[in-house]
Amino acid sequence: MAFSLKEKIESEKQLLVEQRKNEEYEKLLSQARFLALQSQINPHFLFNTLNSINRTVMLGRREQALTMLDSLSVLLRYLADAQMPALLGEELGITEEYLKIQKMRFSSRLNVDVRHDRKLEQAVTLPRFTLQPLVENAVIHGLEPKEEGGTLILDVRKTGNYIRI
């Protein structure tokens, strides 16, 4: 069965339309993924951090503001690859960046004690932003309401075949 030239042209047009639809769907999917990633960092944290940086600059503490900006930029860069798994060492590092910002916000009201077996840093893989939200919840709901502040203990240990956080 031979196709006429007209049928062939029509078939190629339909194929081109389908390709364009698929490209549009891929673009929309990419945008949806980006929006989902954006929601992983608490908007209140971003607002509070930017507000704290602003106040720090206004008080003339330039170096402290630069440290906060550096930590925030590290967090945002890490967020760009949020769908990729991370080593425990990376998760601990990004959590430390988050805590640097919070320590500057809360000053002496926030003490941090991170305990972990260094051998686990390169041996354990987990989803990105596993530790930081846990720590953020502890800071917001556990320590922030306390006028005297407190100590956050992040303890990561191997227990049998599991990692306990």
C-alpha positions as CSV (number, residue, x, y, z in Angstrom):
1,M,0.0,0.0,0.0
2,A,1.7,3.2,-1.2
3,F,1.1,6.5,0.6
4,S,0.4,9.5,-1.5
5,L,2.6,12.6,-1.1
6,K,-0.4,14.4,0.5
7,E,-0.8,11.6,3.1
8,K,2.9,11.6,3.8
9,I,2.9,15.3,4.4
10,E,-0.1,15.1,6.6
11,S,1.5,12.3,8.6
12,E,4.7,14.3,9.1
13,K,2.6,17.4,10.2
14,Q,0.8,15.2,12.8
15,L,4.2,13.9,14.0
16,L,5.5,17.4,14.4
17,V,2.4,18.5,16.3
18,E,2.9,15.5,18.7
19,Q,6.6,16.3,19.2
20,R,5.7,19.9,20.1
21,K,3.0,18.7,22.6
22,N,5.6,16.4,24.1
23,E,8.1,19.2,24.4
24,E,5.5,21.4,26.1
25,Y,4.6,18.6,28.5
26,E,8.3,18.1,29.4
27,K,8.6,21.9,30.0
28,L,5.5,21.8,32.2
29,L,6.8,18.8,34.1
30,S,10.1,20.5,34.6
31,Q,8.4,23.6,36.0
32,A,6.3,21.4,38.3
33,R,9.4,19.7,39.6
34,F,11.0,23.1,40.2
35,L,8.0,24.3,42.2
36,A,8.0,21.1,44.2
37,L,11.7,21.7,45.0
38,Q,11.1,25.3,46.0
39,S,8.5,24.2,48.5
40,Q,11.1,22.1,50.3
41,I,12.7,25.1,51.9
42,N,10.3,26.7,54.4
43,P,9.3,30.2,53.0
44,H,9.3,31.5,56.6
45,F,12.9,30.4,57.0
46,L,13.8,32.4,53.8
47,F,11.9,35.5,55.0
48,N,13.4,35.3,58.4
49,T,16.9,34.8,57.1
50,L,16.7,37.7,54.6
51,N,15.2,39.9,57.3
52,S,18.0,38.9,59.7
53,I,20.6,39.6,57.0
54,N,19.0,43.0,56.5
55,R,19.1,43.8,60.2
56,T,22.7,42.6,60.5
57,V,23.8,44.9,57.7
58,M,21.9,47.8,59.3
59,L,23.7,47.2,62.6
60,G,27.0,47.4,60.7
61,R,27.9,43.7,61.1
62,R,29.0,43.2,57.6
63,E,31.1,40.0,58.1
64,Q,28.2,38.3,59.9
65,A,25.8,39.3,57.1
66,L,28.2,37.9,54.5
67,T,28.5,34.6,56.4
68,M,24.7,34.3,56.5
69,L,24.5,35.1,52.7
70,D,27.2,32.4,52.0
71,S,25.3,29.8,54.0
72,L,22.0,30.7,52.3
73,S,23.6,30.4,48.9
74,V,25.0,27.0,49.7
75,L,21.5,25.9,50.8
76,L,19.9,27.1,47.6
77,R,22.6,25.5,45.4
78,Y,22.0,22.2,47.2
79,L,18.3,22.6,46.6
80,A,18.9,22.6,42.8
81,D,19.9,18.9,42.9
82,A,17.2,18.0,45.5
83,Q,16.1,14.9,43.5
84,M,19.6,13.4,43.7
85,P,20.4,11.3,46.7
86,A,23.1,12.6,49.1
87,L,25.8,11.1,51.3
88,L,25.3,11.6,55.0
89,G,28.3,13.9,55.1
90,E,26.6,16.2,52.5
91,E,23.4,16.2,54.6
92,L,25.3,17.0,57.7
93,G,27.2,19.8,55.9
94,I,24.0,21.4,54.6
95,T,22.4,21.1,58.0
96,E,25.5,22.9,59.5
97,E,25.0,25.7,57.0
98,Y,21.4,26.0,58.1
99,L,22.5,26.0,61.7
100,K,25.0,28.8,61.1
101,I,22.2,31.0,60.0
102,Q,20.0,30.0,63.0
103,K,22.9,30.5,65.4
104,M,23.3,34.1,64.2
105,R,19.6,34.7,64.5
106,F,19.3,33.2,68.0
107,S,22.8,34.1,69.3
108,S,23.5,32.4,72.6
109,R,19.9,31.0,72.8
110,L,20.8,28.2,70.4
111,N,23.5,25.6,71.2
112,V,24.2,22.7,68.9
113,D,25.8,19.3,69.6
114,V,26.2,17.1,66.5
115,R,27.2,13.5,67.2
116,H,27.9,11.0,64.5
117,D,30.3,8.3,63.5
118,R,32.5,9.8,60.8
119,K,32.8,6.5,59.0
120,L,29.1,6.8,58.2
121,E,29.6,10.1,56.3
122,Q,30.7,8.4,53.0
123,A,28.9,5.1,53.6
124,V,25.3,6.2,54.1
125,T,23.1,7.6,51.2
126,L,19.8,9.2,51.9
127,P,17.4,11.6,50.2
128,R,18.5,15.3,50.2
129,F,16.9,17.5,52.8
130,T,16.3,14.6,55.2
131,L,18.2,16.1,58.2
132,Q,17.6,19.9,57.7
133,P,13.8,19.8,58.0
134,L,14.1,17.7,61.2
135,V,16.5,20.2,62.6
136,E,14.4,23.1,61.5
137,N,11.4,21.6,63.2
138,A,13.4,21.2,66.4
139,V,14.6,24.8,66.3
140,I,11.2,26.3,65.4
141,H,9.0,24.2,67.7
142,G,11.4,23.2,70.4
143,L,13.8,26.0,71.0
144,E,12.4,29.2,69.4
145,P,9.5,29.4,71.9
146,K,11.9,29.1,74.9
147,E,13.1,32.5,76.1
148,E,16.2,30.9,77.5
149,G,16.8,28.8,74.4
150,G,18.4,25.4,74.7
151,T,20.6,22.8,73.1
152,L,19.8,20.9,69.9
153,I,21.4,17.5,69.8
154,L,21.7,15.9,66.4
155,D,22.7,12.3,67.0
156,V,23.2,9.9,64.0
157,R,24.2,6.4,64.8
158,K,24.2,2.9,63.2
159,T,21.9,0.6,65.1
160,G,22.0,-2.9,63.7
161,N,21.1,-2.6,60.1
162,Y,19.6,0.8,60.5
163,I,20.7,4.4,60.8
164,R,19.1,6.2,63.8
165,I,18.7,9.9,63.6
